[in-house]
């Protein structure tokens, strides 16, 4: 599992690095771009609306599961 963190300043990055190191948490830093990590950057209203429309269409096709089904699946993780 990975978590993408985008510190806003060098000071924030320094604090984050120190926190992770002190707590023995493995980490690495890499340059990110909107192409390499599209979910980490603000969406345009058009992109947002497109995702909503896609999700609604998937739901209408039956391409979804209930919360109860999700809970059962998660218990196997």
mmCIF file of the N, C-alpha and C atoms, coordinates in Angstrom:
data_MODEL
# 
_entry.id   MODEL 
# 
loop_
_atom_site.group_PDB 
_atom_site.id 
_atom_site.type_symbol 
_atom_site.label_atom_id 
_atom_site.label_alt_id 
_atom_site.label_comp_id 
_atom_site.label_asym_id 
_atom_site.label_entity_id 
_atom_site.label_seq_id 
_atom_site.pdbx_PDB_ins_code 
_atom_site.Cartn_x 
_atom_site.Cartn_y 
_atom_site.Cartn_z 
_atom_site.occupancy 
_atom_site.B_iso_or_equiv 
_atom_site.pdbx_formal_charge 
_atom_site.auth_seq_id 
_atom_site.auth_comp_id 
_atom_site.auth_asym_id 
_atom_site.auth_atom_id 
_atom_site.pdbx_PDB_model_num 
ATOM 1   N N  . UNK A 1 1  ? 0.851   -1.167  0.000   1.00 0.00 ? 1  UNK A N  1 
ATOM 2   C CA . UNK A 1 1  ? 0.000   0.000   0.000   1.00 0.00 ? 1  UNK A CA 1 
ATOM 3   C C  . UNK A 1 1  ? 0.894   1.228   0.000   1.00 0.00 ? 1  UNK A C  1 
ATOM 4   N N  . UNK A 1 2  ? 0.455   2.253   -0.651  1.00 0.00 ? 2  UNK A N  1 
ATOM 5   C CA . UNK A 1 2  ? 1.196   3.497   -0.678  1.00 0.00 ? 2  UNK A CA 1 
ATOM 6   C C  . UNK A 1 2  ? 0.280   4.666   -0.408  1.00 0.00 ? 2  UNK A C  1 
ATOM 7   N N  . UNK A 1 3  ? 0.873   5.698   0.102   1.00 0.00 ? 3  UNK A N  1 
ATOM 8   C CA . UNK A 1 3  ? 0.145   6.939   0.349   1.00 0.00 ? 3  UNK A CA 1 
ATOM 9   C C  . UNK A 1 3  ? 0.925   8.056   -0.316  1.00 0.00 ? 3  UNK A C  1 
ATOM 10  N N  . UNK A 1 4  ? 0.256   8.827   -1.126  1.00 0.00 ? 4  UNK A N  1 
ATOM 11  C CA . UNK A 1 4  ? 0.868   9.957   -1.801  1.00 0.00 ? 4  UNK A CA 1 
ATOM 12  C C  . UNK A 1 4  ? 0.633   11.204  -0.968  1.00 0.00 ? 4  UNK A C  1 
ATOM 13  N N  . UNK A 1 5  ? 1.716   11.874  -0.596  1.00 0.00 ? 5  UNK A N  1 
ATOM 14  C CA . UNK A 1 5  ? 1.631   13.099  0.197   1.00 0.00 ? 5  UNK A CA 1 
ATOM 15  C C  . UNK A 1 5  ? 2.316   14.212  -0.588  1.00 0.00 ? 5  UNK A C  1 
ATOM 16  N N  . UNK A 1 6  ? 1.650   15.353  -0.672  1.00 0.00 ? 6  UNK A N  1 
ATOM 17  C CA . UNK A 1 6  ? 2.198   16.483  -1.409  1.00 0.00 ? 6  UNK A CA 1 
ATOM 18  C C  . UNK A 1 6  ? 2.384   17.662  -0.460  1.00 0.00 ? 6  UNK A C  1 
ATOM 19  N N  . UNK A 1 7  ? 3.541   17.738  0.212   1.00 0.00 ? 7  UNK A N  1 
ATOM 20  C CA . UNK A 1 7  ? 3.759   18.885  1.099   1.00 0.00 ? 7  UNK A CA 1 
ATOM 21  C C  . UNK A 1 7  ? 3.798   20.176  0.291   1.00 0.00 ? 7  UNK A C  1 
ATOM 22  N N  . UNK A 1 8  ? 3.308   21.243  0.913   1.00 0.00 ? 8  UNK A N  1 
ATOM 23  C CA . UNK A 1 8  ? 3.229   22.527  0.219   1.00 0.00 ? 8  UNK A CA 1 
ATOM 24  C C  . UNK A 1 8  ? 4.521   23.333  0.322   1.00 0.00 ? 8  UNK A C  1 
ATOM 25  N N  . UNK A 1 9  ? 5.309   23.076  1.361   1.00 0.00 ? 9  UNK A N  1 
ATOM 26  C CA . UNK A 1 9  ? 6.528   23.860  1.565   1.00 0.00 ? 9  UNK A CA 1 
ATOM 27  C C  . UNK A 1 9  ? 7.680   22.929  1.919   1.00 0.00 ? 9  UNK A C  1 
ATOM 28  N N  . UNK A 1 10 ? 8.884   23.450  1.831   1.00 0.00 ? 10 UNK A N  1 
ATOM 29  C CA . UNK A 1 10 ? 10.059  22.672  2.232   1.00 0.00 ? 10 UNK A CA 1 
ATOM 30  C C  . UNK A 1 10 ? 10.009  22.348  3.722   1.00 0.00 ? 10 UNK A C  1 
ATOM 31  N N  . UNK A 1 11 ? 9.473   23.270  4.523   1.00 0.00 ? 11 UNK A N  1 
ATOM 32  C CA . UNK A 1 11 ? 9.360   23.032  5.965   1.00 0.00 ? 11 UNK A CA 1 
ATOM 33  C C  . UNK A 1 11 ? 8.432   21.856  6.236   1.00 0.00 ? 11 UNK A C  1 
ATOM 34  N N  . UNK A 1 12 ? 7.306   21.783  5.547   1.00 0.00 ? 12 UNK A N  1 
ATOM 35  C CA . UNK A 1 12 ? 6.385   20.660  5.713   1.00 0.00 ? 12 UNK A CA 1 
ATOM 36  C C  . UNK A 1 12 ? 7.057   19.355  5.323   1.00 0.00 ? 12 UNK A C  1 
ATOM 37  N N  . UNK A 1 13 ? 7.805   19.372  4.226   1.00 0.00 ? 13 UNK A N  1 
ATOM 38  C CA . UNK A 1 13 ? 8.501   18.163  3.780   1.00 0.00 ? 13 UNK A CA 1 
ATOM 39  C C  . UNK A 1 13 ? 9.521   17.723  4.819   1.00 0.00 ? 13 UNK A C  1 
ATOM 40  N N  . UNK A 1 14 ? 10.259  18.657  5.389   1.00 0.00 ? 14 UNK A N  1 
ATOM 41  C CA . UNK A 1 14 ? 11.252  18.332  6.407   1.00 0.00 ? 14 UNK A CA 1 
ATOM 42  C C  . UNK A 1 14 ? 10.596  17.694  7.631   1.00 0.00 ? 14 UNK A C  1 
ATOM 43  N N  . UNK A 1 15 ? 9.501   18.266  8.080   1.00 0.00 ? 15 UNK A N  1 
ATOM 44  C CA . UNK A 1 15 ? 8.781   17.719  9.236   1.00 0.00 ? 15 UNK A CA 1 
ATOM 45  C C  . UNK A 1 15 ? 8.279   16.315  8.932   1.00 0.00 ? 15 UNK A C  1 
ATOM 46  N N  . UNK A 1 16 ? 7.733   16.120  7.734   1.00 0.00 ? 16 UNK A N  1 
ATOM 47  C CA . UNK A 1 16 ? 7.227   14.812  7.339   1.00 0.00 ? 16 UNK A CA 1 
ATOM 48  C C  . UNK A 1 16 ? 8.352   13.783  7.315   1.00 0.00 ? 16 UNK A C  1 
ATOM 49  N N  . UNK A 1 17 ? 9.475   14.136  6.701   1.00 0.00 ? 17 UNK A N  1 
ATOM 50  C CA . UNK A 1 17 ? 10.614  13.211  6.651   1.00 0.00 ? 17 UNK A CA 1 
ATOM 51  C C  . UNK A 1 17 ? 11.062  12.823  8.059   1.00 0.00 ? 17 UNK A C  1 
ATOM 52  N N  . UNK A 1 18 ? 11.175  13.799  8.961   1.00 0.00 ? 18 UNK A N  1 
ATOM 53  C CA . UNK A 1 18 ? 11.601  13.526  10.331  1.00 0.00 ? 18 UNK A CA 1 
ATOM 54  C C  . UNK A 1 18 ? 10.604  12.629  11.051  1.00 0.00 ? 18 UNK A C  1 
ATOM 55  N N  . UNK A 1 19 ? 9.324   12.900  10.887  1.00 0.00 ? 19 UNK A N  1 
ATOM 56  C CA . UNK A 1 19 ? 8.284   12.088  11.524  1.00 0.00 ? 19 UNK A CA 1 
ATOM 57  C C  . UNK A 1 19 ? 8.368   10.637  11.063  1.00 0.00 ? 19 UNK A C  1 
ATOM 58  N N  . UNK A 1 20 ? 8.458   10.433  9.755   1.00 0.00 ? 20 UNK A N  1 
ATOM 59  C CA . UNK A 1 20 ? 8.516   9.076   9.228   1.00 0.00 ? 20 UNK A CA 1 
ATOM 60  C C  . UNK A 1 20 ? 9.764   8.347   9.715   1.00 0.00 ? 20 UNK A C  1 
ATOM 61  N N  . UNK A 1 21 ? 10.896  9.027   9.673   1.00 0.00 ? 21 UNK A N  1 
ATOM 62  C CA . UNK A 1 21 ? 12.148  8.419   10.110  1.00 0.00 ? 21 UNK A CA 1 
ATOM 63  C C  . UNK A 1 21 ? 12.093  8.045   11.591  1.00 0.00 ? 21 UNK A C  1 
ATOM 64  N N  . UNK A 1 22 ? 11.623  8.954   12.442  1.00 0.00 ? 22 UNK A N  1 
ATOM 65  C CA . UNK A 1 22 ? 11.542  8.701   13.880  1.00 0.00 ? 22 UNK A CA 1 
ATOM 66  C C  . UNK A 1 22 ? 10.612  7.544   14.214  1.00 0.00 ? 22 UNK A C  1 
ATOM 67  N N  . UNK A 1 23 ? 9.613   7.309   13.381  1.00 0.00 ? 23 UNK A N  1 
ATOM 68  C CA . UNK A 1 23 ? 8.647   6.251   13.640  1.00 0.00 ? 23 UNK A CA 1 
ATOM 69  C C  . UNK A 1 23 ? 8.938   4.964   12.866  1.00 0.00 ? 23 UNK A C  1 
ATOM 70  N N  . UNK A 1 24 ? 10.099  4.916   12.225  1.00 0.00 ? 24 UNK A N  1 
ATOM 71  C CA . UNK A 1 24 ? 10.513  3.706   11.518  1.00 0.00 ? 24 UNK A CA 1 
ATOM 72  C C  . UNK A 1 24 ? 9.631   3.348   10.342  1.00 0.00 ? 24 UNK A C  1 
ATOM 73  N N  . UNK A 1 25 ? 9.059   4.346   9.709   1.00 0.00 ? 25 UNK A N  1 
ATOM 74  C CA . UNK A 1 25 ? 8.167   4.114   8.572   1.00 0.00 ? 25 UNK A CA 1 
ATOM 75  C C  . UNK A 1 25 ? 8.967   4.273   7.286   1.00 0.00 ? 25 UNK A C  1 
ATOM 76  N N  . UNK A 1 26 ? 8.951   3.214   6.452   1.00 0.00 ? 26 UNK A N  1 
ATOM 77  C CA . UNK A 1 26 ? 9.664   3.286   5.184   1.00 0.00 ? 26 UNK A CA 1 
ATOM 78  C C  . UNK A 1 26 ? 9.015   4.320   4.278   1.00 0.00 ? 26 UNK A C  1 
ATOM 79  N N  . UNK A 1 27 ? 9.823   5.059   3.562   1.00 0.00 ? 27 UNK A N  1 
ATOM 80  C CA . UNK A 1 27 ? 9.283   6.060   2.659   1.00 0.00 ? 27 UNK A CA 1 
ATOM 81  C C  . UNK A 1 27 ? 10.275  6.357   1.557   1.00 0.00 ? 27 UNK A C  1 
ATOM 82  N N  . UNK A 1 28 ? 9.776   6.922   0.492   1.00 0.00 ? 28 UNK A N  1 
ATOM 83  C CA . UNK A 1 28 ? 10.638  7.460   -0.550  1.00 0.00 ? 28 UNK A CA 1 
ATOM 84  C C  . UNK A 1 28 ? 9.943   8.665   -1.143  1.00 0.00 ? 28 UNK A C  1 
ATOM 85  N N  . UNK A 1 29 ? 10.730  9.548   -1.666  1.00 0.00 ? 29 UNK A N  1 
ATOM 86  C CA . UNK A 1 29 ? 10.215  10.763  -2.277  1.00 0.00 ? 29 UNK A CA 1 
ATOM 87  C C  . UNK A 1 29 ? 10.497  10.707  -3.767  1.00 0.00 ? 29 UNK A C  1 
ATOM 88  N N  . UNK A 1 30 ? 9.537   11.157  -4.535  1.00 0.00 ? 30 UNK A N  1 
ATOM 89  C CA . UNK A 1 30 ? 9.681   11.194  -5.977  1.00 0.00 ? 30 UNK A CA 1 
ATOM 90  C C  . UNK A 1 30 ? 8.974   12.439  -6.496  1.00 0.00 ? 30 UNK A C  1 
ATOM 91  N N  . UNK A 1 31 ? 9.381   12.902  -7.626  1.00 0.00 ? 31 UNK A N  1 
ATOM 92  C CA . UNK A 1 31 ? 8.697   14.033  -8.244  1.00 0.00 ? 31 UNK A CA 1 
ATOM 93  C C  . UNK A 1 31 ? 7.344   13.548  -8.758  1.00 0.00 ? 31 UNK A C  1 
ATOM 94  N N  . UNK A 1 32 ? 6.333   14.340  -8.587  1.00 0.00 ? 32 UNK A N  1 
ATOM 95  C CA . UNK A 1 32 ? 5.006   13.989  -9.082  1.00 0.00 ? 32 UNK A CA 1 
ATOM 96  C C  . UNK A 1 32 ? 4.547   15.028  -10.085 1.00 0.00 ? 32 UNK A C  1 
ATOM 97  N N  . UNK A 1 33 ? 3.761   14.551  -11.012 1.00 0.00 ? 33 UNK A N  1 
ATOM 98  C CA . UNK A 1 33 ? 3.159   15.438  -12.007 1.00 0.00 ? 33 UNK A CA 1 
ATOM 99  C C  . UNK A 1 33 ? 1.693   15.064  -12.134 1.00 0.00 ? 33 UNK A C  1 
ATOM 100 N N  . UNK A 1 34 ? 0.914   15.898  -12.772 1.00 0.00 ? 34 UNK A N  1 
ATOM 101 C CA . UNK A 1 34 ? -0.489  15.562  -12.976 1.00 0.00 ? 34 UNK A CA 1 
ATOM 102 C C  . UNK A 1 34 ? -0.626  14.329  -13.869 1.00 0.00 ? 34 UNK A C  1 
ATOM 103 N N  . UNK A 1 35 ? 0.381   14.061  -14.715 1.00 0.00 ? 35 UNK A N  1 
ATOM 104 C CA . UNK A 1 35 ? 0.330   12.882  -15.575 1.00 0.00 ? 35 UNK A CA 1 
ATOM 105 C C  . UNK A 1 35 ? 0.647   11.618  -14.774 1.00 0.00 ? 35 UNK A C  1 
ATOM 106 N N  . UNK A 1 36 ? 1.619   11.686  -13.858 1.00 0.00 ? 36 UNK A N  1 
ATOM 107 C CA . UNK A 1 36 ? 2.001   10.495  -13.099 1.00 0.00 ? 36 UNK A CA 1 
ATOM 108 C C  . UNK A 1 36 ? 1.053   10.200  -11.955 1.00 0.00 ? 36 UNK A C  1 
ATOM 109 N N  . UNK A 1 37 ? 0.412   11.211  -11.394 1.00 0.00 ? 37 UNK A N  1 
ATOM 110 C CA . UNK A 1 37 ? -0.519  11.050  -10.275 1.00 0.00 ? 37 UNK A CA 1 
ATOM 111 C C  . UNK A 1 37 ? -1.719  11.970  -10.472 1.00 0.00 ? 37 UNK A C  1 
ATOM 112 N N  . UNK A 1 38 ? -2.593  11.630  -11.448 1.00 0.00 ? 38 UNK A N  1 
ATOM 113 C CA . UNK A 1 38 ? -3.686  12.545  -11.771 1.00 0.00 ? 38 UNK A CA 1 
ATOM 114 C C  . UNK A 1 38 ? -4.633  12.818  -10.607 1.00 0.00 ? 38 UNK A C  1 
ATOM 115 N N  . UNK A 1 39 ? -4.831  11.863  -9.702  1.00 0.00 ? 39 UNK A N  1 
ATOM 116 C CA . UNK A 1 39 ? -5.744  12.068  -8.594  1.00 0.00 ? 39 UNK A CA 1 
ATOM 117 C C  . UNK A 1 39 ? -5.221  13.006  -7.529  1.00 0.00 ? 39 UNK A C  1 
ATOM 118 N N  . UNK A 1 40 ? -3.967  13.398  -7.639  1.00 0.00 ? 40 UNK A N  1 
ATOM 119 C CA . UNK A 1 40 ? -3.348  14.250  -6.624  1.00 0.00 ? 40 UNK A CA 1 
ATOM 120 C C  . UNK A 1 40 ? -3.461  15.730  -6.964  1.00 0.00 ? 40 UNK A C  1 
ATOM 121 N N  . UNK A 1 41 ? -4.083  16.027  -8.064  1.00 0.00 ? 41 UNK A N  1 
ATOM 122 C CA . UNK A 1 41 ? -4.171  17.409  -8.501  1.00 0.00 ? 41 UNK A CA 1 
ATOM 123 C C  . UNK A 1 41 ? -5.628  17.805  -8.684  1.00 0.00 ? 41 UNK A C  1 
ATOM 124 N N  . UNK A 1 42 ? -5.937  19.084  -8.550  1.00 0.00 ? 42 UNK A N  1 
ATOM 125 C CA . UNK A 1 42 ? -7.329  19.521  -8.700  1.00 0.00 ? 42 UNK A CA 1 
ATOM 126 C C  . UNK A 1 42 ? -7.897  19.160  -10.068 1.00 0.00 ? 42 UNK A C  1 
ATOM 127 N N  . UNK A 1 43 ? -9.168  18.784  -10.069 1.00 0.00 ? 43 UNK A N  1 
ATOM 128 C CA . UNK A 1 43 ? -9.863  18.474  -11.302 1.00 0.00 ? 43 UNK A CA 1 
ATOM 129 C C  . UNK A 1 43 ? -10.539 19.725  -11.841 1.00 0.00 ? 43 UNK A C  1 
ATOM 130 N N  . UNK A 1 44 ? -10.731 19.717  -13.136 1.00 0.00 ? 44 UNK A N  1 
ATOM 131 C CA . UNK A 1 44 ? -11.572 20.760  -13.718 1.00 0.00 ? 44 UNK A CA 1 
ATOM 132 C C  . UNK A 1 44 ? -13.025 20.363  -13.464 1.00 0.00 ? 44 UNK A C  1 
ATOM 133 N N  . UNK A 1 45 ? -13.932 21.292  -13.597 1.00 0.00 ? 45 UNK A N  1 
ATOM 134 C CA . UNK A 1 45 ? -15.347 20.987  -13.419 1.00 0.00 ? 45 UNK A CA 1 
ATOM 135 C C  . UNK A 1 45 ? -15.814 19.981  -14.465 1.00 0.00 ? 45 UNK A C  1 
ATOM 136 N N  . UNK A 1 46 ? -15.221 20.044  -15.652 1.00 0.00 ? 46 UNK A N  1 
ATOM 137 C CA . UNK A 1 46 ? -15.582 19.094  -16.705 1.00 0.00 ? 46 UNK A CA 1 
ATOM 138 C C  . UNK A 1 46 ? -15.157 17.680  -16.325 1.00 0.00 ? 46 UNK A C  1 
ATOM 139 N N  . UNK A 1 47 ? -13.934 17.524  -15.778 1.00 0.00 ? 47 UNK A N  1 
ATOM 140 C CA . UNK A 1 47 ? -13.465 16.207  -15.341 1.00 0.00 ? 47 UNK A CA 1 
ATOM 141 C C  . UNK A 1 47 ? -14.340 15.665  -14.214 1.00 0.00 ? 47 UNK A C  1 
ATOM 142 N N  . UNK A 1 48 ? -14.675 16.530  -13.274 1.00 0.00 ? 48 UNK A N  1 
ATOM 143 C CA . UNK A 1 48 ? -15.522 16.142  -12.149 1.00 0.00 ? 48 UNK A CA 1 
ATOM 144 C C  . UNK A 1 48 ? -16.884 15.662  -12.644 1.00 0.00 ? 48 UNK A C  1 
ATOM 145 N N  . UNK A 1 49 ? -17.513 16.452  -13.497 1.00 0.00 ? 49 UNK A N  1 
ATOM 146 C CA . UNK A 1 49 ? -18.828 16.085  -14.025 1.00 0.00 ? 49 UNK A CA 1 
ATOM 147 C C  . UNK A 1 49 ? -18.772 14.798  -14.842 1.00 0.00 ? 49 UNK A C  1 
ATOM 148 N N  . UNK A 1 50 ? -17.684 14.591  -15.571 1.00 0.00 ? 50 UNK A N  1 
ATOM 149 C CA . UNK A 1 50 ? -17.515 13.373  -16.358 1.00 0.00 ? 50 UNK A CA 1 
ATOM 150 C C  . UNK A 1 50 ? -17.425 12.152  -15.448 1.00 0.00 ? 50 UNK A C  1 
ATOM 151 N N  . UNK A 1 51 ? -16.692 12.254  -14.346 1.00 0.00 ? 51 UNK A N  1 
ATOM 152 C CA . UNK A 1 51 ? -16.594 11.137  -13.411 1.00 0.00 ? 51 UNK A CA 1 
ATOM 153 C C  . UNK A 1 51 ? -17.949 10.823  -12.784 1.00 0.00 ? 51 UNK A C  1 
ATOM 154 N N  . UNK A 1 52 ? -18.701 11.846  -12.448 1.00 0.00 ? 52 UNK A N  1 
ATOM 155 C CA . UNK A 1 52 ? -20.037 11.647  -11.890 1.00 0.00 ? 52 UNK A CA 1 
ATOM 156 C C  . UNK A 1 52 ? -20.921 10.935  -12.913 1.00 0.00 ? 52 UNK A C  1 
ATOM 157 N N  . UNK A 1 53 ? -20.909 11.393  -14.157 1.00 0.00 ? 53 UNK A N  1 
ATOM 158 C CA . UNK A 1 53 ? -21.728 10.781  -15.209 1.00 0.00 ? 53 UNK A CA 1 
ATOM 159 C C  . UNK A 1 53 ? -21.330 9.321   -15.420 1.00 0.00 ? 53 UNK A C  1 
ATOM 160 N N  . UNK A 1 54 ? -20.027 9.029   -15.413 1.00 0.00 ? 54 UNK A N  1 
ATOM 161 C CA . UNK A 1 54 ? -19.553 7.654   -15.575 1.00 0.00 ? 54 UNK A CA 1 
ATOM 162 C C  . UNK A 1 54 ? -20.028 6.781   -14.415 1.00 0.00 ? 54 UNK A C  1 
ATOM 163 N N  . UNK A 1 55 ? -19.964 7.293   -13.193 1.00 0.00 ? 55 UNK A N  1 
ATOM 164 C CA . UNK A 1 55 ? -20.395 6.536   -12.017 1.00 0.00 ? 55 UNK A CA 1 
ATOM 165 C C  . UNK A 1 55 ? -21.898 6.272   -12.066 1.00 0.00 ? 55 UNK A C  1 
ATOM 166 N N  . UNK A 1 56 ? -22.676 7.259   -12.463 1.00 0.00 ? 56 UNK A N  1 
ATOM 167 C CA . UNK A 1 56 ? -24.129 7.074   -12.567 1.00 0.00 ? 56 UNK A CA 1 
ATOM 168 C C  . UNK A 1 56 ? -24.469 6.032   -13.628 1.00 0.00 ? 56 UNK A C  1 
ATOM 169 N N  . UNK A 1 57 ? -23.769 6.073   -14.757 1.00 0.00 ? 57 UNK A N  1 
ATOM 170 C CA . UNK A 1 57 ? -24.012 5.095   -15.820 1.00 0.00 ? 57 UNK A CA 1 
ATOM 171 C C  . UNK A 1 57 ? -23.660 3.689   -15.354 1.00 0.00 ? 57 UNK A C  1 
ATOM 172 N N  . UNK A 1 58 ? -22.549 3.546   -14.635 1.00 0.00 ? 58 UNK A N  1 
ATOM 173 C CA . UNK A 1 58 ? -22.148 2.234   -14.101 1.00 0.00 ? 58 UNK A CA 1 
ATOM 174 C C  . UNK A 1 58 ? -23.201 1.712   -13.136 1.00 0.00 ? 58 UNK A C  1 
ATOM 175 N N  . UNK A 1 59 ? -23.719 2.583   -12.289 1.00 0.00 ? 59 UNK A N  1 
ATOM 176 C CA . UNK A 1 59 ? -24.763 2.192   -11.337 1.00 0.00 ? 59 UNK A CA 1 
ATOM 177 C C  . UNK A 1 59 ? -26.021 1.727   -12.077 1.00 0.00 ? 59 UNK A C  1 
ATOM 178 N N  . UNK A 1 60 ? -26.413 2.472   -13.083 1.00 0.00 ? 60 UNK A N  1 
ATOM 179 C CA . UNK A 1 60 ? -27.610 2.117   -13.839 1.00 0.00 ? 60 UNK A CA 1 
ATOM 180 C C  . UNK A 1 60 ? -27.449 0.796   -14.580 1.00 0.00 ? 60 UNK A C  1 
ATOM 181 N N  . UNK A 1 61 ? -26.202 0.453   -14.986 1.00 0.00 ? 61 UNK A N  1 
ATOM 182 C CA . UNK A 1 61 ? -25.931 -0.832  -15.639 1.00 0.00 ? 61 UNK A CA 1 
ATOM 183 C C  . UNK A 1 61 ? -25.877 -1.972  -14.623 1.00 0.00 ? 61 UNK A C  1 
ATOM 184 N N  . UNK A 1 62 ? -25.872 -1.634  -13.356 1.00 0.00 ? 62 UNK A N  1 
ATOM 185 C CA . UNK A 1 62 ? -25.758 -2.662  -12.324 1.00 0.00 ? 62 UNK A CA 1 
ATOM 186 C C  . UNK A 1 62 ? -24.319 -2.984  -11.960 1.00 0.00 ? 62 UNK A C  1 
ATOM 187 N N  . UNK A 1 63 ? -23.391 -2.173  -12.409 1.00 0.00 ? 63 UNK A N  1 
ATOM 188 C CA . UNK A 1 63 ? -21.976 -2.374  -12.110 1.00 0.00 ? 63 UNK A CA 1 
ATOM 189 C C  . UNK A 1 63 ? -21.640 -1.777  -10.744 1.00 0.00 ? 63 UNK A C  1 
ATOM 190 N N  . UNK A 1 64 ? -22.271 -2.295  -9.719  1.00 0.00 ? 64 UNK A N  1 
ATOM 191 C CA . UNK A 1 64 ? -22.022 -1.787  -8.380  1.00 0.00 ? 64 UNK A CA 1 
ATOM 192 C C  . UNK A 1 64 ? -22.286 -2.903  -7.377  1.00 0.00 ? 64 UNK A C  1 
ATOM 193 N N  . UNK A 1 65 ? -21.864 -2.669  -6.137  1.00 0.00 ? 65 UNK A N  1 
ATOM 194 C CA . UNK A 1 65 ? -22.142 -3.615  -5.064  1.00 0.00 ? 65 UNK A CA 1 
ATOM 195 C C  . UNK A 1 65 ? -22.678 -2.827  -3.873  1.00 0.00 ? 65 UNK A C  1 
ATOM 196 N N  . UNK A 1 66 ? -23.373 -3.535  -3.012  1.00 0.00 ? 66 UNK A N  1 
ATOM 197 C CA . UNK A 1 66 ? -23.925 -2.876  -1.832  1.00 0.00 ? 66 UNK A CA 1 
ATOM 198 C C  . UNK A 1 66 ? -22.840 -2.703  -0.774  1.00 0.00 ? 66 UNK A C  1 
ATOM 199 N N  . UNK A 1 67 ? -23.138 -1.878  0.201   1.00 0.00 ? 67 UNK A N  1 
ATOM 200 C CA . UNK A 1 67 ? -22.199 -1.690  1.313   1.00 0.00 ? 67 UNK A CA 1 
ATOM 201 C C  . UNK A 1 67 ? -21.985 -3.008  2.053   1.00 0.00 ? 67 UNK A C  1 
ATOM 202 N N  . UNK A 1 68 ? -23.040 -3.796  2.201   1.00 0.00 ? 68 UNK A N  1 
ATOM 203 C CA . UNK A 1 68 ? -22.927 -5.091  2.885   1.00 0.00 ? 68 UNK A CA 1 
ATOM 204 C C  . UNK A 1 68 ? -22.015 -6.034  2.106   1.00 0.00 ? 68 UNK A C  1 
ATOM 205 N N  . UNK A 1 69 ? -22.147 -6.054  0.774   1.00 0.00 ? 69 UNK A N  1 
ATOM 206 C CA . UNK A 1 69 ? -21.270 -6.885  -0.049  1.00 0.00 ? 69 UNK A CA 1 
ATOM 207 C C  . UNK A 1 69 ? -19.819 -6.431  0.090   1.00 0.00 ? 69 UNK A C  1 
ATOM 208 N N  . UNK A 1 70 ? -19.604 -5.134  0.123   1.00 0.00 ? 70 UNK A N  1 
ATOM 209 C CA . UNK A 1 70 ? -18.254 -4.603  0.287   1.00 0.00 ? 70 UNK A CA 1 
ATOM 210 C C  . UNK A 1 70 ? -17.665 -5.026  1.621   1.00 0.00 ? 70 UNK A C  1 
ATOM 211 N N  . UNK A 1 71 ? -18.455 -4.977  2.684   1.00 0.00 ? 71 UNK A N  1 
ATOM 212 C CA . UNK A 1 71 ? -17.971 -5.395  3.992   1.00 0.00 ? 71 UNK A CA 1 
ATOM 213 C C  . UNK A 1 71 ? -17.529 -6.848  3.983   1.00 0.00 ? 71 UNK A C  1 
ATOM 214 N N  . UNK A 1 72 ? -18.300 -7.720  3.310   1.00 0.00 ? 72 UNK A N  1 
ATOM 215 C CA . UNK A 1 72 ? -17.936 -9.137  3.226   1.00 0.00 ? 72 UNK A CA 1 
ATOM 216 C C  . UNK A 1 72 ? -16.615 -9.304  2.478   1.00 0.00 ? 72 UNK A C  1 
ATOM 217 N N  . UNK A 1 73 ? -16.460 -8.581  1.393   1.00 0.00 ? 73 UNK A N  1 
ATOM 218 C CA . UNK A 1 73 ? -15.214 -8.661  0.611   1.00 0.00 ? 73 UNK A CA 1 
ATOM 219 C C  . UNK A 1 73 ? -14.043 -8.181  1.456   1.00 0.00 ? 73 UNK A C  1 
ATOM 220 N N  . UNK A 1 74 ? -14.239 -7.080  2.175   1.00 0.00 ? 74 UNK A N  1 
ATOM 221 C CA . UNK A 1 74 ? -13.151 -6.512  2.970   1.00 0.00 ? 74 UNK A CA 1 
ATOM 222 C C  . UNK A 1 74 ? -12.701 -7.452  4.086   1.00 0.00 ? 74 UNK A C  1 
ATOM 223 N N  . UNK A 1 75 ? -13.581 -8.295  4.578   1.00 0.00 ? 75 UNK A N  1 
ATOM 224 C CA . UNK A 1 75 ? -13.211 -9.245  5.625   1.00 0.00 ? 75 UNK A CA 1 
ATOM 225 C C  . UNK A 1 75 ? -12.220 -10.296 5.125   1.00 0.00 ? 75 UNK A C  1 
ATOM 226 N N  . UNK A 1 76 ? -12.127 -10.463 3.815   1.00 0.00 ? 76 UNK A N  1 
ATOM 227 C CA . UNK A 1 76 ? -11.192 -11.441 3.259   1.00 0.00 ? 76 UNK A CA 1 
ATOM 228 C C  . UNK A 1 76 ? -9.801  -10.854 3.007   1.00 0.00 ? 76 UNK A C  1 
ATOM 229 N N  . UNK A 1 77 ? -9.670  -9.565  3.178   1.00 0.00 ? 77 UNK A N  1 
ATOM 230 C CA . UNK A 1 77 ? -8.373  -8.900  2.925   1.00 0.00 ? 77 UNK A CA 1 
ATOM 231 C C  . UNK A 1 77 ? -7.401  -9.200  4.025   1.00 0.00 ? 77 UNK A C  1 
# 
